[in-house]
Amino acid sequence: MTLAAASTVVLLSIVAAMAGGHAASRVTRPVTGSALTGGPDPARVTPTSDPTLAYLASPAGPGHLQPGSDPSVLPAPILIADEGNNRLIIVDAQGRIRWSFPRPGDLRPGQTFAIPDDAFFTPDGRYIIATQEDDFTISIIDIATERIVGHYGHPGVPGMGPGYVFNPDDAMVLPNGDILTADIKNCRLLVVPPGGTAPSHVYGLSTNSCFHDPPQRWGSPNGAFPLHNGDYLVTEIDGDWVDELNLNGTVVWSTHPPGVAYPSDTNEIGPDRYLTVDYSSPGQVVIFNRAGAALWRYVPSTPSAGLDHPSLALPLPNGDIILNDDHNDRIIVIDPRSNRIVWQYGHTGVPGSTPGYLHIPDGIDVLPPFSLLVSHARSMGLPPN
């Protein structure tokens, strides 16, 4: 069976022997009718302390940062979902491409990899989970072999039934290997087990009528990010809402990110401190609390520093904020103390695919152990049995 035919069966052969650095993988049972077999077994996450990926090639040649960039602000290379170029790349602090996917020959016959909008490392850094929102698919990529080792969804075909999604966003690997994802236009959140052909848990009524009434309905949820207490922070586009949800289905609180028209990918950066971006033009970055009070807002000092549809911001260990400024075709780091851009990869408003250029970069993560799922691995909640 070709992979094109296998896509009608739908497999999520997920990651999970993520424990202890590069521990040996065990082979999973093949899913009947699927050409995607093998891959790691589910296991609880133990974050690695190794800040490098051994299989990244040694960098060579000059970097491609914008003038004024300070490489010291990044603790490690970054993963970029370069949506308009249909690729993932890892770029180091000097602006050198260290890894890319897919290269010629990486995709097997019948496989596709299109429109990646978000991508995150698994906690051992061996795999990447990527949502291809407008291709209605979630993919798992083995970084070392540069192969897709699992997927969920039907490429190019949206749907609501088992094995289907409609604009999946920000898929997250849970400690047991399950995947939690926001399914935007189906107005729900899904948990899909390893090897699953259908969700094991659905948060929401699975409908195309989206409005704020959690947990029965969600106003077009575009992210569910882990909190340090084991709950999840859900962002709803419709109505400008952010909600804390535990995986028993209880909503703890809801609030409006203040002054935000289109909230995107809200995440926790400290006790009662939450970071969101406004996917608008001009866009903004806001830190707020659960009462909906603004604690900080990025106000550009010059027009060239303005944002055009940013979709994700993450905190860095030094207190700076890294974000993808999608329609400005760049990744930037902002120092919130000075409200200045202190690092930039990509030419502002100039799309391209050669080194130093991006085209609608829509997702970022930092290399482990600084990545999102490493920083939250010990506290991430599991769905009820």
BAFILO-354542 format. One record per atom (N, C-alpha, C): x negated, y negated, z negated. Coordinates in steps of 0.05 Angstrom, whole numbers, padded with zeros to 5 digits, always signed. Layout:
XYZ;...
This chain:
-00017+00024+00000;+00000+00000+00000;-00018-00025+00000;-00011-00044+00017;-00026-00069+00017;-00018-00086-00007;-00034-00106-00013;-00026-00124-00035;-00002-00141-00028;+00002-00146-00002;+00026-00161+00006;+00050-00145-00001;+00049-00118+00004;+00072-00101-00004;+00074-00099-00034;+00051-00097-00047;+00051-00094-00076;+00063-00118-00090;+00062-00141-00077;+00072-00165-00090;+00102-00163-00095;+00116-00145-00081;+00144-00142-00087;+00148-00125-00112;+00128-00111-00121;+00130-00095-00145;+00124-00113-00169;+00105-00131-00166;+00097-00150-00186;+00083-00138-00210;+00059-00146-00213;+00043-00136-00236;+00029-00159-00250;+00029-00158-00276;+00011-00176-00291;-00008-00158-00306;-00030-00152-00294;-00049-00134-00307;-00069-00151-00322;-00061-00159-00346;-00073-00181-00359;-00096-00172-00376;-00112-00190-00378;-00135-00194-00392;-00132-00184-00420;-00149-00175-00431;-00149-00178-00458;-00172-00166-00471;-00187-00149-00462;-00210-00141-00478;-00228-00166-00478;-00218-00184-00494;-00231-00210-00495;-00248-00212-00520;-00250-00190-00534;-00263-00192-00560;-00293-00191-00557;-00306-00205-00576;-00334-00203-00580;-00351-00206-00555;-00350-00230-00543;-00368-00236-00521;-00361-00219-00497;-00380-00201-00489;-00377-00185-00465;-00373-00156-00472;-00356-00150-00490;-00350-00122-00497;-00340-00107-00473;-00346-00081-00472;-00339-00065-00449;-00308-00064-00446;-00299-00065-00421;-00270-00063-00415;-00262-00034-00414;-00237-00028-00420;-00226-00002-00417;-00205-00003-00394;-00202+00018-00380;-00184+00018-00357;-00155+00022-00367;-00137+00005-00357;-00109+00008-00364;-00096+00028-00346;-00072+00037-00354;-00056+00055-00337;-00047+00040-00313;-00049+00051-00289;-00038+00038-00265;-00008+00035-00267;+00002+00013-00256;+00031+00009-00255;+00041+00022-00229;+00062+00038-00231;+00072+00053-00209;+00077+00034-00185;+00066+00041-00162;+00071+00027-00138;+00054+00002-00134;+00036-00004-00153;+00020-00028-00151;-00008-00022-00142;-00018-00039-00124;-00046-00036-00115;-00066-00049-00135;-00055-00064-00154;-00073-00077-00174;-00075-00060-00199;-00094-00043-00200;-00098-00026-00223;-00124-00032-00236;-00128-00021-00260;-00153-00026-00274;-00151-00053-00288;-00174-00062-00299;-00175-00086-00314;-00175-00080-00344;-00178-00101-00360;-00181-00097-00389;-00156-00090-00403;-00159-00077-00426;-00137-00070-00443;-00130-00093-00462;-00105-00095-00471;-00100-00115-00491;-00115-00111-00517;-00125-00133-00529;-00139-00132-00554;-00137-00159-00567;-00138-00160-00593;-00137-00186-00606;-00162-00202-00600;-00158-00228-00599;-00180-00246-00590;-00199-00251-00613;-00224-00248-00607;-00245-00258-00625;-00262-00277-00608;-00261-00303-00614;-00275-00322-00597;-00305-00317-00597;-00317-00320-00574;-00346-00318-00572;-00359-00343-00581;-00383-00342-00591;-00398-00366-00599;-00418-00374-00577;-00418-00358-00555;-00437-00364-00533;-00426-00386-00516;-00440-00409-00515;-00429-00432-00500;-00435-00431-00470;-00446-00409-00460;-00452-00407-00431;-00440-00382-00420;-00437-00382-00394;-00429-00358-00380;-00453-00348-00365;-00462-00324-00371;-00487-00314-00360;-00486-00311-00330;-00462-00308-00319;-00461-00303-00290;-00458-00329-00274;-00460-00352-00287;-00462-00377-00272;-00490-00380-00260;-00491-00386-00235;-00517-00389-00222;-00531-00413-00234;-00558-00412-00234;-00573-00435-00243;-00568-00459-00225;-00564-00482-00235;-00558-00505-00218;-00582-00513-00202;-00577-00524-00179;-00599-00534-00162;-00589-00558-00148;-00607-00577-00143;-00600-00601-00128;-00589-00622-00146;-00582-00645-00134;-00573-00668-00150;-00544-00665-00159;-00537-00680-00180;-00509-00681-00188;-00494-00701-00171;-00468-00702-00176;-00450-00719-00159;-00431-00735-00177;-00441-00747-00198;-00424-00763-00215;-00422-00791-00204;-00402-00805-00213;-00399-00833-00206;-00417-00851-00223;-00426-00873-00213;-00444-00891-00228;-00433-00898-00255;-00451-00898-00275;-00444-00904-00302;-00436-00880-00319;-00435-00856-00306;-00427-00832-00321;-00449-00823-00340;-00441-00815-00364;-00460-00805-00384;-00456-00775-00388;-00474-00758-00377;-00470-00729-00380;-00469-00719-00409;-00480-00735-00428;-00481-00725-00455;-00454-00724-00468;-00433-00736-00456;-00407-00736-00469;-00393-00709-00466;-00402-00692-00447;-00390-00665-00444;-00406-00645-00459;-00393-00627-00475;-00408-00607-00489;-00415-00582-00472;-00403-00580-00449;-00406-00556-00432;-00394-00562-00405;-00399-00545-00385;-00386-00548-00359;-00355-00547-00362;-00342-00556-00341;-00312-00557-00341;-00301-00541-00317;-00278-00529-00322;-00263-00516-00301;-00243-00535-00290;-00241-00537-00263;-00222-00555-00250;-00204-00539-00231;-00178-00542-00234;-00159-00532-00215;-00156-00554-00194;-00169-00550-00171;-00170-00571-00150;-00147-00564-00130;-00124-00572-00137;-00099-00563-00124;-00099-00568-00094;-00106-00592-00086;-00105-00599-00057;-00125-00584-00040;-00146-00574-00053;-00166-00558-00038;-00161-00528-00042;-00140-00520-00055;-00134-00491-00059;-00157-00476-00071;-00169-00488-00092;-00193-00475-00104;-00195-00481-00134;-00211-00464-00147;-00220-00470-00174;-00250-00474-00172;-00260-00493-00188;-00289-00497-00189;-00298-00502-00218;-00322-00495-00224;-00335-00502-00249;-00357-00522-00243;-00355-00545-00256;-00374-00567-00252;-00388-00572-00278;-00415-00576-00277;-00429-00581-00302;-00429-00611-00308;-00441-00618-00331;-00440-00645-00340;-00455-00665-00322;-00473-00655-00305;-00487-00671-00286;-00473-00674-00259;-00450-00660-00257;-00434-00662-00233;-00442-00643-00211;-00453-00620-00219;-00461-00599-00200;-00441-00576-00200;-00432-00567-00177;-00414-00544-00176;-00429-00519-00182;-00421-00505-00203;-00435-00481-00211;-00421-00455-00203;-00395-00457-00196;-00379-00433-00189;-00355-00443-00174;-00345-00427-00155;-00320-00434-00141;-00305-00409-00134;-00279-00412-00131;-00262-00390-00122;-00238-00402-00107;-00230-00389-00085;-00242-00366-00072;-00262-00374-00051;-00284-00359-00050;-00303-00362-00029;-00295-00342-00007;-00307-00344+00017;-00301-00324+00038;-00306-00296+00028;-00287-00279+00031;-00289-00251+00022;-00279-00245-00006;-00272-00266-00021;-00263-00262-00049;-00235-00250-00050;-00218-00257-00030;-00190-00248-00030;-00189-00222-00014;-00175-00202-00026;-00171-00177-00012;-00150-00180+00009;-00148-00161+00028;-00127-00163+00049;-00099-00166+00036;-00084-00185+00045;-00058-00190+00035;-00056-00208+00012;-00079-00214-00001;-00078-00233-00024;-00078-00262-00014;-00066-00279-00031;-00067-00308-00026;-00075-00321-00052;-00085-00345-00049;-00090-00362-00073;-00086-00391-00064;-00063-00402-00071;-00056-00428-00060;-00045-00446-00083;-00051-00471-00081;-00039-00492-00097;-00043-00487-00127;-00067-00482-00137;-00070-00478-00166;-00067-00505-00180;-00049-00506-00199;-00044-00531-00212;-00055-00532-00241;-00058-00510-00254;-00071-00509-00281;-00086-00483-00283;-00108-00484-00298;-00124-00460-00302;-00139-00462-00329;-00140-00440-00343;-00153-00439-00369;-00170-00414-00372;-00193-00417-00386;-00209-00394-00392;-00195-00376-00413;-00199-00350-00411;-00192-00333-00433;-00214-00336-00454;-00209-00329-00479;-00228-00336-00500;-00256-00324-00499;-00260-00303-00483;-00288-00294-00480;-00301-00306-00455;-00286-00322-00440;-00298-00335-00417;-00301-00317-00393;-00290-00292-00394;-00294-00274-00372;-00272-00276-00350;-00250-00287-00357;-00227-00289-00339;-00216-00317-00339;-00202-00323-00318;-00187-00348-00316;-00158-00341-00310;-00139-00354-00323;-00111-00351-00317;-00102-00377-00303;-00091-00375-00280;-00084-00398-00263;-00055-00397-00256;-00041-00419-00259;-00013-00421-00249;-00014-00435-00222;-00001-00423-00203;+00003-00434-00176;+00032-00443-00174;+00036-00466-00186;+00064-00475-00191;+00081-00475-00167;+00072-00487-00145;+00089-00489-00121;+00086-00465-00103;+00071-00445-00111;+00070-00419-00097;+00084-00398-00114;+00094-00405-00138;+00111-00388-00155;+00096-00363-00164;+00071-00367-00172;+00054-00344-00180;+00036-00351-00203;+00029-00331-00219;+00008-00333-00240;-00013-00313-00232;-00038-00321-00232;-00060-00303-00224;-00081-00301-00246;-00093-00278-00248;-00115-00273-00266;-00140-00268-00249;-00161-00284-00254;-00186-00281-00238;-00209-00272-00255;-00223-00251-00247;-00247-00243-00260;-00270-00261-00250;-00282-00276-00267;-00301-00296-00258;-00326-00283-00247;-00336-00261-00259;-00361-00249-00251;-00358-00236-00223;-00336-00223-00218;-00332-00209-00193;-00318-00226-00172;-00307-00249-00182;-00291-00267-00164;-00269-00251-00150;-00254-00237-00166;-00231-00222-00155;-00206-00228-00171;-00183-00229-00158;-00157-00230-00171;-00152-00202-00182;-00149-00199-00208;-00144-00173-00220;-00116-00170-00230;-00099-00190-00228;-00072-00187-00236;-00056-00212-00228;-00030-00208-00225;-00013-00231-00219;+00016-00225-00228;+00031-00246-00230;+00060-00244-00236;+00074-00264-00219;+00096-00255-00206;+00110-00272-00188;+00108-00263-00159;+00123-00276-00142;+00123-00269-00113;+00113-00294-00098;+00089-00293-00087;+00078-00317-00073;+00098-00328-00053;+00103-00354-00056;+00121-00368-00037;+00150-00364-00041;+00158-00347-00060;+00186-00341-00064;+00195-00347-00093;+00210-00368-00097;+00219-00373-00124;+00242-00356-00132;+00247-00352-00158;+00269-00336-00167;+00272-00336-00197;+00293-00323-00206;+00299-00323-00235;+00300-00295-00246;+00302-00275-00229;+00304-00248-00239;+00278-00236-00248;+00278-00211-00257;+00253-00198-00266;+00231-00200-00245;+00207-00209-00254;+00185-00211-00235;+00183-00237-00220;+00203-00255-00224;+00203-00280-00210;+00199-00304-00229;+00189-00325-00218;+00187-00351-00232;+00193-00373-00212;+00198-00397-00223;+00205-00420-00206;+00189-00444-00218;+00166-00449-00206;+00147-00469-00216;+00136-00462-00243;+00121-00441-00246;+00108-00434-00271;+00086-00454-00277;+00082-00461-00303;+00063-00481-00310;+00049-00473-00336;+00022-00479-00337;+00007-00476-00361;+00009-00449-00375;+00003-00428-00360;+00004-00401-00372;-00018-00398-00392;-00011-00386-00415;-00030-00382-00438;-00032-00353-00445;-00056-00343-00450;-00060-00316-00460;-00056-00315-00490;-00038-00299-00500;-00034-00295-00529;-00054-00275-00540;-00057-00274-00566;-00078-00256-00577;-00074-00227-00570;-00050-00218-00564;-00046-00190-00557;-00047-00185-00527;-00054-00205-00511;-00056-00202-00482;-00031-00210-00468;-00009-00215-00482;+00015-00226-00469;+00009-00253-00457;+00026-00261-00438;+00024-00287-00426;+00049-00304-00433;+00045-00328-00443;+00066-00347-00448;+00064-00369-00426;+00086-00374-00413;+00086-00395-00392;+00112-00410-00392;+00110-00436-00385;+00134-00452-00380;+00143-00446-00351;+00169-00441-00348;+00181-00435-00322;+00199-00459-00315;+00188-00479-00303;+00200-00506-00303;+00229-00506-00293;+00232-00498-00268;+00259-00501-00255;+00279-00480-00263;+00270-00459-00277;+00288-00441-00290;+00295-00449-00319;+00284-00472-00327;+00292-00484-00353;+00286-00466-00377;+00263-00452-00376;+00258-00432-00397;+00228-00428-00402;+00222-00414-00423;+00195-00404-00429;+00196-00374-00428;+00174-00362-00417;+00173-00333-00415;+00149-00322-00429;+00152-00298-00440;+00129-00282-00449;+00130-00256-00432;+00107-00251-00419;+00105-00227-00402;+00082-00210-00413;+00088-00184-00418;+00067-00167-00430;+00048-00157-00408;+00024-00147-00416;+00006-00136-00397;+00019-00113-00381;+00016-00114-00355;+00027-00094-00338;+00057-00097-00334;+00069-00119-00345;+00097-00121-00344;+00108-00130-00317;+00131-00119-00310;+00145-00128-00286;+00169-00145-00293;+00173-00151-00319;+00194-00169-00328;+00186-00181-00354;+00197-00203-00362;+00190-00215-00388;+00199-00198-00411;+00183-00199-00432;+00192-00185-00457;+00208-00204-00475;+00203-00230-00472;+00218-00251-00486;+00224-00274-00468;+00248-00285-00470;+00256-00309-00455;+00267-00329-00475;+00256-00352-00475;+00265-00374-00492;+00280-00394-00475;+00307-00392-00476;+00324-00408-00458;+00343-00390-00444;+00363-00401-00431;+00385-00386-00419;+00380-00378-00390;+00356-00383-00379;+00351-00376-00351;+00372-00387-00332;+00370-00413-00329;+00390-00428-00313;+00375-00450-00298;+00388-00459-00277;+00376-00482-00262;+00388-00508-00271;+00402-00508-00293;+00414-00532-00305;+00397-00539-00329;+00378-00558-00326;+00358-00564-00346;+00367-00589-00362;+00369-00587-00388;+00372-00610-00405;+00363-00602-00434;+00359-00622-00450;+00348-00618-00477;+00368-00607-00496;+00366-00582-00502;+00382-00568-00523;+00367-00543-00532;+00342-00547-00542;+00326-00524-00549;+00337-00510-00574;+00333-00484-00576;+00319-00466-00557;+00337-00454-00536;+00363-00462-00535;+00380-00450-00515;+00374-00460-00487;+00367-00486-00485;+00361-00498-00459;+00337-00517-00463;+00323-00521-00441;+00300-00539-00441;+00303-00559-00418;+00294-00583-00422;+00295-00603-00401;+00271-00602-00383;+00270-00581-00366;+00248-00577-00348;+00221-00576-00364;+00217-00554-00378;+00192-00551-00394;+00168-00548-00377;+00147-00564-00382;+00123-00562-00365;+00098-00555-00380;+00102-00545-00405;+00078-00536-00420;+00087-00526-00447;+00073-00505-00457;+00076-00495-00484;+00048-00489-00495;+00037-00508-00510;+00010-00507-00519;+00008-00498-00548;-00012-00482-00555;-00014-00471-00582;-00021-00493-00602;-00008-00491-00626;-00014-00507-00649;-00031-00492-00668;-00044-00505-00687;-00061-00491-00706;-00046-00476-00727;-00020-00481-00729;-00004-00466-00749;+00009-00441-00737;+00003-00434-00712;+00015-00411-00700;+00039-00416-00683;+00050-00441-00684;+00073-00448-00668;+00063-00459-00641;+00082-00469-00625;+00075-00480-00598;+00088-00507-00594;+00075-00523-00578;+00084-00550-00572;+00095-00550-00544;+00121-00553-00541;+00134-00552-00515;+00139-00581-00505;+00132-00586-00480;+00137-00612-00468;+00160-00609-00449;+00180-00627-00452;+00203-00627-00434;+00202-00653-00417;+00203-00650-00391;+00202-00673-00373;+00228-00689-00376;+00251-00675-00373;+00276-00689-00373;+00282-00700-00401;+00284-00726-00403;+00291-00739-00428;+00267-00746-00445;+00243-00739-00437;+00219-00747-00451;+00219-00735-00479;+00217-00708-00481;+00217-00694-00506;+00192-00677-00511;+00185-00675-00536;+00165-00655-00545;+00176-00641-00569;+00173-00614-00570;+00185-00598-00591;+00164-00578-00602;+00166-00574-00628;+00150-00552-00640;+00168-00527-00642;+00159-00505-00629;+00174-00480-00628;+00157-00458-00640;+00169-00441-00657;+00156-00416-00664;+00167-00394-00647;+00152-00372-00645;+00160-00351-00626;+00182-00333-00637;+00193-00339-00660;+00219-00328-00668;+00242-00343-00656;+00236-00365-00642;+00257-00380-00628;+00267-00404-00644;+00254-00411-00666;+00263-00434-00682;+00248-00459-00674;+00264-00480-00669;+00253-00507-00664;+00249-00521-00690;+00224-00529-00696;+00218-00541-00722;+00223-00571-00722;+00216-00585-00700;+00222-00613-00697;+00221-00621-00668;+00233-00643-00661;+00232-00654-00634;+00228-00684-00636;+00214-00696-00617;+00211-00725-00616;+00206-00734-00588;+00207-00760-00584;+00201-00773-00558;+00172-00784-00559;+00154-00775-00541;+00129-00790-00538;+00135-00819-00531;+00125-00837-00547;+00135-00865-00544;+00126-00879-00519;+00145-00890-00505;+00139-00906-00481;+00130-00890-00458;+00136-00864-00457;+00127-00847-00435;+00150-00840-00417;+00147-00843-00391;+00168-00837-00372;+00169-00808-00364;+00146-00795-00361;+00144-00768-00351;+00122-00754-00368;+00129-00743-00391;+00109-00730-00408;+00099-00704-00395;+00073-00699-00399;+00061-00676-00387;+00040-00663-00406;+00043-00637-00410;+00023-00621-00423;+00013-00632-00450;+00032-00637-00467;+00026-00648-00494;+00012-00627-00511;-00009-00635-00526;-00023-00616-00542;-00032-00629-00568;-00038-00613-00588;-00046-00622-00615;-00076-00628-00616;-00083-00651-00628;-00111-00658-00631;-00119-00662-00660;-00100-00660-00678;-00106-00663-00707;-00080-00661-00722;-00081-00662-00749;-00056-00661-00765;-00038-00683-00758;-00014-00676-00748;+00006-00695-00740;-00004-00716-00720;-00021-00706-00701;-00032-00723-00680;-00030-00707-00654;-00016-00718-00634;-00010-00704-00610;-00018-00721-00586;-00028-00708-00566;-00039-00722-00542;-00022-00715-00518;-00013-00735-00504;+00003-00730-00479;-00006-00750-00458;+00001-00744-00433;-00003-00762-00411;+00024-00768-00398;+00025-00790-00384;+00049-00799-00370;+00043-00795-00340;+00057-00775-00329;+00053-00768-00301;+00068-00788-00283;+00057-00812-00282;+00070-00835-00269;+00048-00852-00256;+00056-00872-00242;+00038-00892-00231;+00049-00920-00237;+00036-00936-00254;+00011-00928-00268;+00016-00909-00290;-00003-00890-00294;+00000-00871-00315;-00013-00881-00341;-00010-00865-00362;-00022-00873-00388;-00029-00848-00404;-00044-00852-00425;-00051-00831-00444;-00043-00841-00471;-00028-00824-00486;-00017-00833-00512;-00023-00812-00533;-00031-00822-00557;-00032-00805-00581;-00009-00814-00599;+00006-00795-00609;+00030-00802-00625;+00034-00782-00647;+00053-00787-00665;+00059-00768-00687;+00087-00757-00683;+00095-00739-00701;+00121-00726-00697;+00144-00745-00702;+00139-00768-00714;+00160-00788-00717;+00163-00804-00691;+00146-00799-00672;+00148-00813-00646;+00135-00840-00647;+00117-00844-00666;+00102-00870-00667;+00076-00868-00652;+00070-00888-00636;+00045-00888-00621;+00022-00894-00639;+00000-00878-00638;-00024-00882-00654;-00046-00894-00637;-00045-00889-00611;-00065-00900-00592;-00054-00897-00564;-00061-00916-00547;-00051-00916-00520;-00074-00926-00502;-00080-00911-00480;-00101-00920-00462;-00090-00943-00445;-00103-00966-00448;-00096-00990-00433;-00121-00997-00416;-00120-00993-00390;-00143-00998-00373;-00151-01027-00374;-00177-01032-00375;-00187-01060-00375;-00189-01072-00347;-00190-01055-00327;-00192-01064-00299;-00174-01047-00282;-00165-01058-00259;-00147-01042-00241;-00160-01016-00232;-00187-01016-00228;-00200-00992-00219;-00200-00969-00240;-00195-00977-00265;-00194-00957-00287;-00166-00947-00291;-00146-00957-00276;-00119-00948-00279;-00114-00919-00270;-00093-00907-00280;-00087-00879-00275;-00064-00876-00256;-00065-00855-00239;-00045-00850-00219;-00036-00820-00222;-00014-00816-00237;-00003-00789-00241;-00023-00770-00255;-00034-00778-00278;-00049-00758-00294;-00031-00737-00305;-00041-00712-00306;-00023-00690-00315;-00032-00675-00339;-00057-00677-00347;-00067-00663-00371;-00090-00678-00383;-00089-00682-00410;-00112-00693-00425;-00118-00674-00448;-00144-00670-00453;-00153-00653-00475;-00174-00667-00492;-00175-00662-00518;-00195-00675-00534;-00222-00661-00531;-00244-00676-00534;-00271-00665-00534;-00281-00667-00563;-00301-00651-00569;-00311-00650-00597;-00321-00676-00607;-00330-00694-00590;-00341-00720-00599;-00320-00741-00603;-00294-00734-00599;-00272-00753-00601;-00264-00766-00575;-00279-00761-00554;-00270-00771-00528;-00248-00754-00517;-00236-00763-00495;-00213-00749-00483;-00220-00745-00453;-00217-00720-00444;-00221-00714-00416;-00194-00709-00403;-00190-00719-00379;-00165-00716-00366;-00168-00714-00336;-00148-00702-00322;-00147-00702-00293;-00128-00724-00285;-00139-00741-00268;-00124-00764-00257;-00116-00756-00228;-00094-00741-00226;-00088-00725-00202;-00090-00741-00176;-00074-00762-00174;-00071-00776-00148;-00094-00796-00144;-00111-00799-00164;-00136-00814-00160;-00159-00795-00153;-00153-00769-00151;-00173-00749-00141;-00198-00749-00159;-00195-00750-00185;-00218-00751-00202;-00212-00738-00230;-00234-00730-00243;-00234-00722-00271;-00249-00743-00286;-00238-00753-00308;-00252-00774-00323;-00253-00767-00353;-00272-00779-00366;-00273-00778-00396;-00270-00807-00405;-00252-00811-00424;-00246-00837-00436;-00256-00837-00465;-00271-00858-00472;-00278-00863-00500;-00256-00879-00512;-00239-00867-00531;-00216-00882-00541;-00224-00905-00560;-00250-00906-00568;-00259-00928-00585;-00263-00953-00569;-00271-00950-00544;-00276-00973-00527;-00256-00976-00504;-00239-00955-00501;-00220-00954-00478;-00235-00956-00451;-00259-00944-00450;-00275-00944-00426;-00278-00916-00415;-00279-00914-00388;-00286-00889-00375;-00316-00885-00377;-00325-00863-00389;-00353-00859-00393;-00365-00836-00377;-00348-00822-00361;-00357-00800-00344;-00336-00797-00322;-00345-00793-00297;-00325-00788-00276;-00337-00770-00254;-00321-00750-00247;-00328-00733-00224;-00305-00737-00204;-00312-00744-00180;-00292-00750-00159;-00292-00779-00152;-00285-00785-00127;-00285-00813-00118;-00256-00823-00120;-00253-00845-00134;-00226-00855-00141;-00210-00860-00116;-00188-00845-00113;-00169-00849-00091;-00179-00839-00064;-00201-00824-00064;-00212-00814-00039;-00214-00784-00040;-00195-00770-00028;-00195-00740-00029;-00217-00729-00011;-00227-00705-00019;-00247-00691-00003;-00254-00665-00016;-00269-00648-00002;-00277-00622-00012;-00306-00618-00015;-00323-00636-00006;-00352-00633-00008;-00360-00640-00036;-00385-00632-00044;-00394-00638-00072;-00390-00667-00080;-00378-00671-00103;-00372-00697-00113;-00344-00707-00107;-00328-00691-00091;-00301-00699-00084;-00281-00678-00094;-00257-00688-00099;-00234-00671-00106;-00210-00680-00091;-00189-00663-00091;-00164-00670-00078;-00141-00661-00096;-00129-00680-00109;-00107-00675-00128;-00116-00654-00149;-00136-00660-00165;-00143-00642-00187;-00121-00642-00208;-00109-00619-00214;-00085-00618-00230;-00089-00602-00256;-00113-00593-00262;-00117-00578-00286;-00146-00577-00294;-00151-00576-00320;-00179-00575-00330;-00180-00557-00355;-00203-00547-00360;-00210-00534-00386;-00240-00537-00389;-00249-00534-00414;-00278-00535-00420;-00288-00507-00425;-00313-00502-00417;-00324-00475-00420;-00323-00466-00449;-00317-00441-00454;-00320-00430-00481;-00347-00435-00493;-00350-00440-00519;-00329-00438-00539;-00313-00464-00543;-00314-00482-00525;-00300-00508-00528;-00274-00508-00514;-00266-00486-00502;-00241-00484-00486;-00217-00483-00505;-00194-00489-00493;-00169-00491-00508;-00163-00466-00524;-00165-00443-00511;-00156-00418-00524;-00176-00408-00544;-00201-00416-00542;-00220-00409-00563;-00214-00425-00588;-00209-00451-00585;-00204-00468-00608;-00179-00461-00623;-00161-00447-00610;-00135-00439-00623;-00132-00409-00626;-00152-00393-00619;-00148-00364-00617;-00140-00352-00644;-00151-00360-00666;-00146-00348-00691;-00118-00354-00703;-00106-00375-00692;-00080-00383-00703;-00057-00379-00684;-00062-00370-00660;-00041-00368-00640;-00020-00347-00649;+00005-00355-00647;+00026-00337-00656;+00033-00316-00635;+00045-00294-00644;+00054-00273-00627;+00085-00272-00627;+00097-00264-00604;+00126-00262-00604;+00135-00240-00622;+00160-00241-00632;+00171-00220-00649;+00173-00194-00635;+00170-00172-00650;+00172-00145-00638;+00201-00139-00629;
